Amino acid sequence: MADMGKNTPKAKAKVAKVAKEKPTTGDKEDNLIFSGVNVMLLQKIKADALIGYRVMKMFPTPKGAQWGKFNDQKVDDNWVNELTKNFKGSLDNCYEDSAMDVILDRSWLKELEEGTDKLKILEGKNLSKVPELRFTPFRESNVANNNLWIMGGNHRQLALIKFVDNTKGDLKKIEAELAKTSKVNKKMTQFYREAVDNENRLKDEVSRKKEGINRAQKWVVRVYDRGVQTSLYSKDVKVNKE
């Protein structure tokens, strides 16, 4: 999904900046620098910090959530509208490419306290097979203090809220139509079978809309432990001194 910052002008500028920081010696890929740190090292630290995948409720907004942490891009309304429109066709809320990165302290997770196995592979899973993001009661106050860092998703969250609001509006209209249909004494009408079929169709639509609303409020996130000791990697850090 786009709102991880891949397609914004600011993100493109950062990528271009990294590309210009060419290494002076050794293999080009091994010596790529980002914000003064070796990219390969950053990837290693990120891999070591990965806890696994969880399902997070996008809204109501989780307590302590900071959307777009370290991401100062302004909200693009056109982008939000485009995402909202695309959700009608496919709500890709359980895919590797669209999973959002969330950073927290691993000791806050209830799953780890209970000894639940880590889920580090998302392929072949659906939302029902991914554990929910839950916190221990003792640590909920820590989380609530703006400590749930979401590295992207600000546009996606707004789009989902808009999508759900639109779907609720559609649902209200269908339910009103269904109420009128249900009041008709179908056995007294000339088109009894058509009336029954129409009522059943409306009931199916109501069911699908409600299911869509519930599904849209959840998204798979990739959880990282912010407590990883990066000092352990200090000897490997290659700072760009240019």
Steps between C-alpha positions, in 0.01 A plus 500: 500500500607847425488671834811334629663798333627333183322723250510843657731769362681519835555123507627504142742777593636290788547202270679721250725632777596148603574409141738795468699399807725265308761297688864577448621140542365145500176366360243770421208324669695419815610862540174680431440769761174638636495782756866431570456128573578195289178374339595132533553556873161671530337201333672264745388701801147513362495122448626438854238738643209331323255343746246388243163581349189603689152624415435855621172685516544811289215687665388594746863607513700286746599684815844653474521461122714746309419470132782571258766508774819657356296574188422870467326492163176697478175317438412489132120504468513375142707204614249424778214512248686268261568248777135514606387427145747211465378338824164434331672263263749336734574563865858370514525499879682167534791515257875530547532805274223692675586410861591805707803520728425550869769559761455430870661337802468122477433472875163672445363219281252265663567229239865472601408491866272205426771327300320519164721398208632785290341546161773616264359368174180655369472310172193278480337653807176692536390736776347220706837320511701802619504577876360834612723772637431491874679648797544385858278700742811604690652659187192663348586830669844495335341450159240772557774759550550549123730200487333293229703613200343430162751570226241557231131463444381855563345520153371144522333560834317806367400309187367209705295733719356658187438159344319372810293818528396465135419132552293579808307754291432233237399255772250747646332542161481124442356439846235767437406334172492161670269632773253618234521169315444299818175687573344393172260208527665306221233234479254769403713630215500390141879463500547293813817318390664824380421666833651213700811492278545875541474475878758221508731701274479799733571280803811365326614854421455603864706201611780576252510868597526417871773247435688755289478761776640258759780388271598856403570594860790256525838495330809280520805674646864398518612543862854598598667519839637848559702366792758328278847610614635674191822564693584134438536587133708816553823347378331421168353844441650681204434871526490712187739787574440693178 
